[in-house]
Amino acid sequence: RKKLLALGAVTQSISAWLLVLWPSVPILVLTRCLSIVGDLRGTIQNAMLRDLFTPAQWERQGAGITGIKSRLAVIWALTSAGSIAFGMGALKFGDLGWTGLPNEFSAADQCPEQRYCDQEEGWHIHGALRLLMLMGAIALTVEALVMIFIFPETLRPEFRTEKSILSCFRQRFCEILKPWNNLRVFATTQLRELLQIRFIHYVIGSGGNAIFMSWYRRNQLDTFEMVGMGVCGGTTGFLVTCLVVKIVDRFGDLRGVWVPSNVLAVLYGLSTALTPSSLPYLAFLFFPMFGGPSTALAGFTPDLLAKLMPPDVQGTFQTSKEFLYHLQRAVLVWPWLGLYVSSESFPEPFDALAIWVAMALGIFTLWLTLRQLPKDPRARIEQGMALEPFWSTEYAR
């Protein structure tokens, strides 16, 4: 796993330096192509976590992998909060002229077009944004060096079937061209039913941009107002994240994470769709109340499936769900965009048609989730028998 993680880290570092040193549209397109490799990191990191913990730690002790990821999320939230505060502070101080580094976003109206500056000067990053991008590139470079020279290989020797990435690619080329075969890892009936619910979550996620733009088109908050709203929602989301271990220990993943996250998401969608344009600041109430907690809990929903699969197929599980997400997103992002565009002339509240459709899908997933409650695997997980149904499948044999 280390080689793929290091490759992804190096690719992201190269992309960052390209944007810092030669910012241009062709370079941006190149970095998007490089992200195909860089995005592998998320998949491998999730599988890597399984290598570091015993079955008991992964499945049930301290809420299992859900608790592990909640602790990581707390650390991530604290560091992200510091980074965002520094970045927004640098931009705001640039607006005020306190640092001598202008805010390029605020200075965009000095260009002939809103997106590009005069070609005689070249399209460069000036001021606070350049500083932030330099800092980001340096941080990614340090991470890549740590990954290459310090981070150990976590995959146990008995699970290593190939000596190098190149040899693996050569021997498994035909399998690589059939990524849908990995979906067979959802071998039990319950895994497939939970995957169906997650697939609808993916469909809703594909409309994220259209849903956000539907809300923004109606409310038109400025950057710092949206950051303030994000801070409010992020605070409640952080508090919920800190409680995830206790919630899962008390109620299990299905009742403690899946159902509440779905209910809160539906309530947030309803409150957002019904908020009139004359009262945009109600978002400062509804997002912390419903949006932040639902987003925090939703981030831990895949962990229940991870608890129901053995360690040697965690990589297969992670790649299969990533394949499913990206496949449907490539197709369904366009219907969502169509909903956003076609509803522009509709009267309120139907101008947020994308939000209404997402809410309807959310209600459907809630119904499917409630149907899973009689088959809640919580008892099997607590007894250390979470994998028994998987071992009895033809796929495992």
N, C-alpha and C positions, 0 to 999 in steps of 0.2 A: 504494500500500500504506500510505503514511503516514496517510491519512485514517482508514482502518479501524483501524490501530494506535492512533492518538490517540483514536478513539471508544471502543475497548476500554479504554484506560487511564483515560479520564475516567469511564466507567461503573463500573469497579472502585473508583475513588476515591470516587465518590458512594456506592456500596454500603458502603464502610468507614465513611464519616462518618455514614451513617444508623444503622448499628449502634452507633457510639460515642455519638451524641447521643440517639437515640430507640430504645433496644433493646427490642424486643417481638416477639412471634410474627408479627404482621402485617408488620412491617418485615423480618423474616427471610424471609418468603415473597416479599416484594417484591424483596429482594436476589437471591433465587434466580432470579426472573424476569429481573432485570437481567443475571445471569450468562450468559444466552443470547447477549447482545451481547459481554460481557467475554471469553467463551471463544473468540471469534474471533481473539484476539490470538495464541494459540499456533499456529493454522493459518497466519496471515499471516506470523508471525515465521520459520517454517520456509521459506516461499517467499521471504521477504526475503533470507535468507542466500544464496540462489542468485544474487541480483542483485549481490552484493558480490565474487564470485570468478570467476576465469576457468575455462574448461572443464577445463584441466589441474589447477588447484588443487582444483576440485570433485570430480574423478574419481579422481586418482591421487597427486598430490604430497602427501607427508606423510599418507598414508592417506585423502586426499580429504575429503569431507564428514564421514566417520566421525572423522577426526582433528580436524577443525575443531570438531565438537560435543564431542569428548572434552576439548578444551582449555576450551571454555565450561563443560563439566560440572565441571571441576576448580575453576574460579573460583566457580561456583555452590555447590559443596560446601563450599569454605572459608568463603564468606560465610554459608551456611546454618548451618554449625557454630557460627560466632560468634553468630548470632541465636538459635539454639536454646539455647546455653549461657547467654546473657543472660536469655532468657525463663524457662528452668527455674530459673536462679539467683534471679531475682526472685520466683518462686513459692515456692521453698524458703525463702528468707530471710523471706518473708511468714509462712510457717508458724512460723518460729523467733521472729518478732516483732522482727527486727533493723531492718526498714525502716519500720515503721509502716503498711505497706500489706498488709493481710491477703490470704491466698490464698483466693479465692472458691470454688475447688473444694473445699478442705478445710472451708470454712464452710457447705457446702451442707446439712449435717444440721441447721442451725439454722432451716431453712425448713420450713413445713408439708409441702411435697412436695419431692422431690429436685431437681426441675427449676425450680421457680418460687418466688420469695420472696413474702412477704406482700404482697397487692395494695394494702394501705393505704400501704405505702412505695413501691410501684411496682417494676417489675422493672428495676433499674439495675445497671450494672457498677461495682463498688466495688473498691478496692485495686489489687493488682498487675496483675490482668487488664485493668482499665481503662487503666492506664499502658501496657501492651503494645499494646492496641488503638489508643490515641491515637498511639503511635509508628508503628504500621503505617499508619494513615490518613494521617499526615503524609508518610511515605515514598512512599505511592502517589500523593499529590498532587504531590510533587516530580517523580516519574516522569512523570505526565501533563503537567506544564508543560514538562519537557524534550522530551517527545514532540511537543508542539504547536509550540514556539517554536525548538527547536534541531535536532531530528532531521531529516535531509534525506529527500527522496523517493528511494527506491532503484530503482524501476522505470524502465527506460530509456524514452525518449519513443516509440520505435517500437513498444513493447508496450502503450502506453496507448491504448485504444480508446474510452474514454468520458471526458467532461469532469468528471463529478461522480457521486457515489454515487446520487443521486436519478435522474439520467438513465439510469444503468446499470440501476437497478431498474425503471424504466418500460419500457425497450426489451427487457429480458431477463426480464420477469416470468414468462412461460410457462416459460422454461428454469429459473428459480429454483424453480418448483414441481415440477421433475423432476430432483432432485439425483442420482438413480441414473444419469442419462446420463453423469455424470463418470466412472463406472467404466469407460467405454470407453477411458480413457487407459491402462489396463493392456492394451496392444494386442498384445504378443508372448506367445508360449506360456509363456516362462519367467517373465515378469511375472505372468501369471495363476496359475501354479503357486506362486510365492512369495507371492502375495496369499492363496491358499488356506491356506498355513501361517500367515500373519499373522492370518487370520480366526480360526483356532483359538486363537491367542494372545489375540485379543480376547475370545473366548468364555470362556477361563480368567480373563482380567482382569475380566469381568463378575461372576465369583463371588468377587472379592477380599474383599468384606465377609463373605460366608458362610464363606470359607476361614479368614479371620482369627478370626472369632467361634468357629468350631469349635475352633481351637487355644486361644483364650482361655478358653473354657468348661471345658476340661480342666485348664489350668494356673493360671489366676487369679493372674497376677502383678500387682503394683501398678504405679502410674504410673511411679515412678522406677526400678523394676526393668526395666520395658519400655524406658524411655529408655536405661538402661545397656546393655541388649541391643542396642538400635538403634545406640548409639555403637560397639559392637564390630563389628556388621555393616556399619555405615557406614564404619568404618576400612578393613576389607578391601575393600569396594566401591570406596572412594576409591583405594586402591593399584592395584586392577585398572584403574580408569579412567585412571590415570596411565600405564599400560602399553598402552593400546588402540592408540596409534599404532604402536608396535613390533610388536604382535601382528598388526595388519592388514597392515603392510608385509611381514611375514614369511609369513603364512598366507593373507591375503585375508579378506574379510568372511564368506564362507560357512563356511570351516573355522576361522577365528579367532574369530568372534563368534557365529554362528548355532548351530553344533553345540555348543561349550562351554557357552553359556548354557542350552541345552536340557538337556544332561546334568546340569549342576549343579542346575537347577531340579527335575528328577526326583529326584535324590539328596536334595535338601532336603525335598521332599514326603514321600519315604519315611521319612527320619529323623524328621520331625515327626509323621507318622501313627503311628509305632511307639514314640514316647517316652511312657512311662506317666505318669500324673498324679502318681505318687510321686517322679518325677525331673524336675520342671519346669525345673531349672537346667541341664539338658543343652542347652536352647535357647541358652545362652551359648556353647556349643561349635559347634552345628550351624548357627546363623544366620551367624556370621562365616565358617565354613568353606564353606558352600554358598549360603546365602541372599543375603548381601551381594554376592559376586562374580557370581552369576547375575543378580541384579537390575541390577547395573551394566552387564553385557554386553548384557542384553536391551534396554536403553534405546537401543542403537545398531543394532539389527536393521533398522529402517526405512530406514537410510541406504543400504543396498545397492540398494533399489528406486529411491531418489532419484538414484543414480549412473547408472541405466539409462534415465533420461528427460531430454529436452532442457530448457533453461532456460525456454522460453516456456510449458511445461505444468506447471511445478512447482506453481503455485497450484491447478490442476485436480487434480493428484495429491494434494496435501495435503487439499483439501476432500473428495475422494472417499473417502479412507481414514477421515477423521473422520466422514463420513456413515455409512460402513459400521459403524464402531465404535459410534456412538451408537444406530444403528438396532437392532443386535443386543442391545446392552446394555438398551435399554428393554424388550425382550421376555424375554431370558434371565436377567435378574436374579431373576425370580420362581421359576423352577425351582431355581436355586441356593439361594434362601431356603427352598424346600420341602425340599431335601436337609438343610439345617442344622436345621430344626425337626423333621423326621421322625426324625432320627438321635439326638435328645437322649437317648432311653431305651436306646439300643443299648449293649452292653458295649464296652469298649476292645478293639481299636483302631478298631472300626467306628462309634464315636460321632463320629469325624471323617470321615464319609462324603463330605462335600464335598471334602476333601483327597484322598481316594482317587480320586474321579472326575476331579479336576484332574490328578492324577498319570497316570491312564490316558490322558487327552487329551494330556498332555505326551509320553508314550511314542509315541503316534501321530504327533505333529508331529515327533518326532525321526526316526522312520522316513521320513516325507516329506522331511525335510531331507537325510538321508543319500542319498536317491534323487536329489537335486539335485547331488551332488558331481561326477559325471561331466560335468555341464554347467556347472561353476563358471565364472562370467564373469570371474574374476580376470585371466586372460591378456589378454582383450579390453580390460579396463580399463587394464592396464599399457601396452598398445600404443596407447591413445588411440582405440580402436574400440568403446567401450562402447555407443554409440548406433546403430551400424550396423543391428542387428536392428530397432530401433524405426523408423528412417527407411524401412525397406522395407515397413512395414505399411500397410494401407489407411487406417487412422486418420491416419497422418502425411501420406499423399498427399492 
